[in-house]
């Protein structure tokens, strides 16, 4: 029976990063200072201690995916999050991360999403000359319970009309229900930003594909599929993921011992 090794001590995991710093640099579009990667690791674990109980492999993949995209995980910038689901770490891009990557492509002039709440005049007309009119009312309750629509739009440079989507709350909630995070993670702490992110993703899917937008679409794919891409066939993960234990060992007891730093 194989027992996954857990992240455990940040200091010990930092040694793993240092041992593989050349390979990690190769996984990224530009050389990344390993000290910076270790800083992100420490900040992520400090903010979410549950990451200590994630497998080393899943945490390593998610961490490198994030820094390879030039995003900062689990910081006030809200670029992206490393989130523990049981003993698996998952990468999740944030609204600000998507906006950052979109502007980095240098093809987009403006991109944003706006929420419309109950008792705020909102008009949307489709057609050859579509109309979106929204009058924010800052005197009404503005939270997930009064949210009615989110609209997002993007102007490509030189374009006279935007690409846009209008998503009612009911439709947005179908995407929330599909999320493994559910009401945990940023969906629990920052639901409005997550609704806005959902609308931004739909707009980004409408963009004409270009190599300039590779990081943007890579981030969306990693966020929605749970699969990481920067690590594929790049970093040697031998002796990072697992060790052998005898068949008669009880898995839960072995896992408990691993979490407590026992051998």
C-alpha positions in Angstrom: 0.0 0.0 0.0 1.3 3.5 -0.8 0.9 6.4 1.5 1.1 9.9 -0.1 3.7 12.1 1.6 2.3 15.3 2.9 3.6 18.8 2.8 4.1 18.9 6.6 6.8 21.4 7.6 7.2 24.4 5.4 11.0 24.2 6.1 11.2 20.7 4.8 9.1 21.4 1.8 11.3 24.5 1.1 14.2 22.1 0.8 12.3 20.1 -1.9 11.8 23.4 -3.8 15.5 24.2 -3.5 16.5 20.8 -4.7 14.4 21.2 -7.8 14.9 24.9 -8.5 16.5 24.4 -11.9 13.6 22.2 -13.0 11.0 24.6 -11.6 12.6 27.5 -13.5 12.3 25.3 -16.7 8.6 24.9 -16.0 8.1 28.7 -16.1 8.2 31.0 -19.0 11.0 33.1 -17.3 13.5 32.2 -14.6 11.9 32.7 -11.2 13.9 33.3 -8.1 13.4 30.2 -5.9 13.4 32.5 -2.8 10.3 34.2 -4.2 8.6 30.8 -4.7 9.5 29.8 -1.1 8.0 33.1 0.1 4.7 32.3 -1.7 4.7 28.8 -0.2 5.1 30.2 3.3 2.5 32.8 2.9 0.0 30.3 1.5 0.6 27.8 4.3 0.4 30.6 6.9 -3.0 31.7 5.5 -4.3 28.1 5.1 -2.7 25.7 7.5 -4.7 22.9 5.9 -2.2 23.0 3.1 0.2 21.2 5.4 -2.0 18.1 5.1 -2.1 18.1 1.3 0.1 15.7 -0.7 3.4 17.1 -1.7 2.7 16.4 -5.4 -0.6 18.3 -5.5 0.8 21.2 -3.6 4.0 21.4 -5.8 2.0 21.3 -9.0 -0.5 24.0 -7.9 2.3 26.2 -6.5 4.4 26.1 -9.6 1.3 26.5 -11.9 0.6 29.7 -10.1 4.1 31.2 -10.2 4.6 30.1 -13.8 1.6 32.3 -14.7 3.2 35.2 -12.9 0.4 35.3 -10.2 0.8 35.5 -6.4 -1.1 32.8 -4.5 -3.1 33.5 -1.3 -2.1 37.2 -1.0 -4.2 40.4 -0.7 -3.8 40.9 -4.5 -6.4 38.1 -4.9 -4.6 36.8 -8.0 -5.1 33.1 -7.2 -5.5 30.7 -4.3 -4.0 27.3 -3.3 -6.9 25.6 -1.6 -6.9 22.3 0.3 -9.6 19.8 -0.5 -8.9 17.0 2.0 -5.3 16.1 1.2 -5.4 17.5 -2.3 -4.3 21.0 -3.2 -6.0 22.8 -6.0 -5.1 25.9 -8.0 -7.9 28.5 -8.4 -7.5 31.7 -10.3 -9.2 34.9 -9.0 -10.9 37.8 -10.7 -7.9 40.0 -10.3 -5.7 37.3 -11.6 -7.7 37.0 -14.8 -7.8 40.7 -15.3 -4.0 40.8 -14.8 -3.4 38.1 -17.4 -5.9 39.7 -19.8 -4.1 43.0 -19.8 -0.8 41.3 -20.0 -1.7 40.0 -23.4 -1.6 43.6 -24.8 -4.6 42.9 -27.1 -7.3 44.1 -24.7 -8.1 47.7 -24.1 -10.7 47.3 -21.4 -12.1 44.3 -19.5 -14.3 44.3 -16.4 -17.4 42.8 -14.8 -20.1 44.7 -12.9 -22.8 43.4 -10.5 -26.4 44.7 -10.7 -28.5 44.4 -7.5 -32.2 44.4 -6.7 -33.8 47.9 -6.9 -31.1 49.1 -9.3 -32.5 50.0 -12.8 -31.0 47.5 -15.3 -31.9 47.1 -19.0 -30.4 44.7 -21.4 -31.5 44.5 -25.1 -29.9 42.1 -27.6 -29.8 42.7 -31.3 -27.5 44.2 -33.9 -27.1 47.2 -31.6 -27.2 45.7 -28.1 -27.9 47.9 -25.1 -26.8 47.5 -21.4 -28.0 50.3 -19.1 -27.3 50.1 -15.4 -27.8 52.7 -12.7 -26.1 51.6 -9.5 -27.9 52.5 -6.3 -25.4 52.6 -3.4 -28.2 53.0 -0.8 -29.6 49.5 -1.3 -28.2 46.2 0.1 -25.4 45.0 -2.2 -24.5 41.4 -1.4 -25.0 37.9 -2.8 -28.5 37.8 -1.6 -29.7 40.9 -3.5 -27.5 40.2 -6.6 -29.6 39.9 -9.8 -27.2 40.1 -12.7 -23.5 40.3 -13.5 -22.4 41.7 -16.8 -18.9 41.6 -18.2 -17.4 43.1 -21.3 -14.1 43.4 -23.1 -12.9 45.8 -25.7 -10.2 44.6 -28.0 -7.8 47.3 -29.0 -9.2 49.1 -32.1 -12.7 47.6 -31.7 -15.7 49.8 -31.6 -18.0 47.3 -29.9 -17.3 45.1 -26.9 -17.6 41.4 -26.5 -20.0 41.0 -23.5 -22.1 38.6 -21.5 -25.1 39.2 -19.2 -25.6 36.5 -16.6 -28.6 36.3 -14.2 -28.0 35.2 -10.7 -29.7 31.8 -11.3 -27.2 31.0 -14.1 -24.3 32.2 -12.0 -25.4 29.8 -9.3 -25.2 26.9 -11.6 -21.5 27.6 -12.0 -21.1 27.9 -8.3 -22.8 24.6 -7.8 -20.3 22.9 -10.1 -17.4 24.3 -8.2 -15.6 21.9 -5.9 -15.2 24.8 -3.5 -19.0 25.2 -3.0 -19.3 27.6 -0.1 -15.7 27.2 1.0 -12.6 29.1 0.0 -13.2 32.4 -2.0 -16.8 31.4 -2.7 -17.4 31.6 1.0 -15.3 34.7 1.7 -15.7 36.7 -1.5 -18.8 35.5 -3.4 -19.4 38.7 -5.4 -15.8 38.6 -6.8 -16.3 35.0 -7.7 -19.5 35.8 -9.5 -17.7 38.5 -11.4 -14.9 36.1 -12.2 -17.4 33.6 -13.6 -18.7 36.3 -16.0 -15.2 37.3 -17.0 -14.3 33.7 -17.9 -17.3 33.6 -20.2 -16.1 36.8 -21.9 -12.6 35.5 -22.2 -13.9 32.3 -24.0 -15.3 34.6 -26.7 -11.9 36.3 -27.4 -10.3 35.4 -30.7 -7.6 32.9 -29.8 -4.0 34.1 -29.9 -0.6 32.9 -28.6 -0.5 36.2 -26.8 -3.3 35.0 -24.6 -1.8 31.6 -23.8 -1.4 32.3 -20.1 -4.9 33.6 -19.7 -6.5 30.5 -21.3 -4.0 28.2 -19.4 -5.2 29.8 -16.1 -8.9 29.3 -17.0 -8.3 25.7 -18.0 -6.4 24.9 -14.8 -9.1 26.6 -12.7 -12.0 24.8 -14.4 -10.5 21.4 -14.8 -8.3 21.1 -11.7 -5.4 20.0 -13.9 -2.1 21.8 -13.9 -0.1 22.3 -17.1 3.3 24.0 -16.2 4.5 20.9 -14.4 3.9 18.4 -17.1 7.0 16.2 -17.8 9.2 18.9 -16.4 9.9 18.3 -12.7 11.3 15.0 -11.4 8.8 14.0 -8.7 10.6 10.8 -7.7 10.6 10.4 -3.9 8.3 13.4 -3.5 4.9 11.7 -3.7 4.9 8.4 -1.9 6.6 5.8 0.3 5.8 2.2 0.7 4.1 0.9 3.9 3.3 -2.7 4.7 -0.1 -4.0 3.7 -1.2 -4.6 7.2 -0.6 -1.0 8.3 -3.8 0.9 8.9 -3.9 3.8 6.5 -5.5 6.2 8.9 -3.0 5.5 11.6 -0.1 5.8 9.1 -1.6 9.1 7.8 -1.9 10.4 11.3 1.7 9.5 12.0 2.8 11.2 8.8 1.0 14.4 9.8 2.7 14.4 13.2 6.1 14.0 11.5 6.6 10.4 12.6 8.4 7.8 10.5 
